[in-house]
């Protein structure tokens, strides 16, 4: 499962693959910080997000994670 991070450097497109949400977000923010434009992150299911949209999804996933772990612990 890979996330694709794409951006435009002047008129040239660049694309990177990252194995995790964290790595993809870090790469996207780094590209923005370097002045690249049109930065997007494509989820393995094909959904494309801006870094802001992706960050919201990332935070949502992180918030759900402890609750799911708690549910598994109670079921055991």
N, C-alpha and C positions, 0 to 999 in steps of 0.2 A: 504494500500500500504506500503510494507516494503522493505527495502534494507537489504541484508545480507552481513555482513562483516566477512570474513573468513581469517584464518591465521594458520600457523604451529608453534607450540611451541615444539622444539626438534623434536620428531617424532609424536606428538599428534596434531590433528586438533581441532581448536576451531571455533565456529560460533556464531555471535551475530546478532540480528535484531535491526534495527533502523528505525524510522518512517519518517525521513527526510534526504534529501541529506546532509545537514549541519551536522547532528548527525552522519551519516554514515562516512563522511569524517573525522570528528574529531576522531571517534573510530579507523579508519584505521591508521591515523597518530599516534595515541597513541600506537597502537600495534607495528608499525614500531619503534617508539621511545623506546619501551620496549624490542626490540631485536627479535621480532617474524619475521618469514620469510613467503614468499609466500602469502603476504597480498593481498586480492582481495575484490572488492565490486561488488555484483550482484544486478543489477537494477531489479525492479519488473517485467519487461518484459523479464527477463532472460539473458540479456546482462551482461557479466562479464568484469570488468575493473581493471587495476592496480590503485593504488591511484593516480598516475600521470595522467593517462588517465581520471579518474573520476574527478580530479580537473579541467582539461581542459573543461570537459562537464559542471561542476558546474559553472565555470566562464562564459561560454557561456550562460547558463540559466540565470544567474544573469544579464548579459548585455542585454539580450532580454527583461527582465521584465519591466524596465522603458519605453522602446519603446512601448510595448504593452499597458501599462497603459495610455500613452499619446494618443494612437490611440483610446482607449475607451472614453477618456475625450472629444476628438474632435467630436466623433460620437454622443455624448449625447446632 
